[in-house]
């Protein structure tokens, strides 16, 4: 079963249009919530006139004075300024376009849009700051009473002033990992209903049902037992979905009004209100010897946390941790600072701090190779950790579990035909071709299960002899219903279709951590395997009684899906027969086991990507011609699903490199409030990737699995950006900020020619 290319079982309902999302939940009598949001980035609220809402039949309106929820604090993580709290509804000051000032309830959604327009807010504009480096200067303060915009920082306590003294060559650079919108195809939404028993049920588009239940229970004073969260099918999350101010207000309104309340945001609302990703300024210095050995590296990160600090404020910690990348750099220093600005708050987005680390070190390696006049792939190879060095701890403090970075690089170069590409590039440059060929290489490592969390696997044999797995992990596109079923089926000797996976309902699943940080299979899958193995051991005892033999002599024949006495392949007691016998004796509960798996440490997937682009040197247009992705996530349960994760991850990474940027003007107005202004790549803009499999198991779980969901994103972005710069190198261009396409490339060429 393991390693087979089994089609996703959940795809049948998705392809038939039978997926069940929050918007599909039918709750009779539900009111519709519409949020009134600030159209200005920074202003004092001089007054709110809600009288016009009365003209809409049945409409109700709530402002901050009506909502008894206090404030939405930053996450309880050491280092974040916990005084920079977010009001659920702004009463005095708005701090970004999209800040909530009121909410209206109506009998239907269309009336809600009309009623929201009748809420008149008098804004007294204040100066805005949208750049994190300007925010660091503090000329405009979002929280004047605190005297600073810094919401988190980890400065160097004792910088090594001689860090680069022994280096023959030192290069420095600055890279902006631009702000991105998560753009899940399903926007956020929820439906809340207060039951007659006083329990709150919240159907929520989320990645973390159990965490959301706990936090909502705290805000509503109901505790965990007073809240049920049901996460149905979710149309993408990418790190950005979970409990938010909106999805706390909605159940509060349901309790206040005594009626169910539902909310589904529009795309334009999603673009300005859902947390953004990246938004970091990275300054780096790298030094080494003339033969290409890297000896020292320094990284500074200035992170834009947006208007209210959340998880985005602490992500530079991952960037600093992973700053060494795949390279054996003996001396590394890093310092990070996170700053609030008059922009949408930031948080995790497909990679969450690790892409920024890879972007910085890979850009530094390119500059180092260029300064030495050496091939960038060769300079990388000279500095890779060798496979016999693992496990190891980097100078930046990351404890890598396993890896074979040189093999990944060789596979990527060989698959891409690297030498032939370089020869083609030489010929085209000599001929003066106006379509310049650029080749980019990146070698990366990332951290998955970075918080080393526990996860539940609960396996039960049904009276029919099939299996049910309840998992605390959660799927929002990753294919858990197939991958986890395969793991359990493999252990039990059942067909994959005989295993049903239950997830996302906090009444059905006792505990869980959800899905983020590419951790699901390595902890949720490992827990499922562990529970299945316990069930097998208990089944051997029951089977021994039926077969009149010692339990020690009973074996599971996985190929035939039953038990027999060792050395006597017949008779075979099938699961169905065993379950029937156990049920008849009232002992079916013995064929159920709930196990918690917690690894000893994170895992570190890695890989190498090669990109080839063509740049029209007359217009600046960039076309990605080819991308080879070698991504090693340890043992792969289902290569088909793993490749799908890589395909999606690469698309996100290429999107950052070439197309996407969520920008603001100087007054904090968003310049991309829909897909008309935000360059969300479609299949038409992207070639098909060459995905090359490679497996280096981790010793940290029985599956040998690492995470795969974000790897493609982390490796592809620096490879594509590098390829664009490489194409422009003959013109004297040393760097192009992302998205490196169109006008930005054209301007870089004009500046170099001048």
JOJOHU-V176649 format. One line per field, one symbol per residue. ss: DSSP state (@ for helix, = for strand, . for the rest). psi: psi as a letter, one per 40 degrees, with the letter a starting at -180 (. if undefined). burial: 1 if it has 24 or more other ideal C-beta (glycine too) atoms within 12 Angstrom, else 0. A space follows every 10 residues. Layout:
ss: ???
psi: ???
burial: ???
//
This chain:
ss: .......... @@@@@..... .@@@...... =======... ..=======. @@@@@....= ===....... ==........ .....==... ..==.....= ======..@@ @@@@@@@..= =====..... .@@@@@@... ...@@@...= ====...... ........== ========== =.......== ====.....= ====....@@ @@@@@@@@@@ ...@@@==== .......... ....@@@@@@ @@@@@@@... ====..@@@@ @@@..===== ========.. ...======= ======.... @@@..@@@@@ @.....=... ========== .....=.... ...@@@@@@@ @@@@@@@@@@ @@...@@@@@ @@@=..@@@. .==.....== ....@@@@@@ @@@@@@.@@@ @@@@@@@@@@ @...====== =====..=.. ....====== =.....==== =........@ @@@@@@@@@@ @@...@@@== ==..=..... .........@ @@@@@@@@@@ @@@@@@@@@@ @@@@@@@... @@@====... .====..=== ====@@@@@@ @@@@...@@@ @======... ..=..===== ======.... .========= ==.=....@@ @@@@@@@@@@ @@@@@@@@@. ...=.....= .......... ..@@@....= ====...... ....=..... @@@@@@@@@@ @@@@@@@@@@ @......... ..@@@@@@@@ @@@.
psi: dheighihde dddddefeih iddehhhieh ihhhhhihei dhiihdihhe ddddehheii ihaddehgeb ihiiighhdh heegihidhh ddhieiheih dihihididd ddddddeehh hhhgiiiihe hddddddedh hdgdeeeieh eiigihdgih efdedehdhh iiihhhgihi idfidhiiii hhhhideeih hhhhhiegdd ddddddddde feideehhhh hahhfidfee hahiddeddd ddddddeeii hihhiidddd dediiiibfi hhhihhiaie eehhdihhhh hhhheadhha dddededddd deddaehghd hhiiiihhhi igihiiaihg dgdddddddd dddddddddd defihddddd deeihideei iihieeehgh diigdddddd dddddefddd dddddddddd efhehhhihi hihiiihifd egiiihhhhh hideeaihhh ieiihfeefd dddddddddd defiideehh hhieheddhd iieahiffed dddddddddd dddddddddd ddddddefii deehihgdde fiiihhegei ihhidddddd ddddefedde fhhhihhhie iiigiiahih ihihhhedde hhhhdihhhh hhfahhdhdd dddddddddd dddddddddi hhiiadeehh egeiedehgh iiddehihih hhihhgiiee iddeiaiede dddddddddd dddddddede eeheihiihg ibdddddddd ddd.
burial: 1100010111 0000000010 1110101001 1111111111 1110100101 0010010011 1111001010 0111100011 1001111111 1111111111 1111111010 1100111110 1010011111 1111110001 1110000111 1111000000 0011001011 1111111111 1111111111 1111000011 1111111111 1111111011 0101011111 1111111111 1111111111 1111111011 1111111111 1111111111 1111111110 0111111111 1111111111 1111111111 1111111111 1111111111 1111111111 1111111111 1111111111 1101111111 1111100001 0101110111 1111111111 1110110100 1101100110 0000111111 1111111111 1111111111 1100111111 1111111111 1111111111 1111110111 1111111110 1111111111 1111111111 1111111111 1111011000 0001111100 1111100000 0111111110 1100000101 1111111110 1111111111 1111111001 1111111111 1111111111 1111111111 1111111111 1111000111 1110000111 1000011011 1111111101 1111111111 1111111111 1111111111 1011111111 1101110110 0000
//
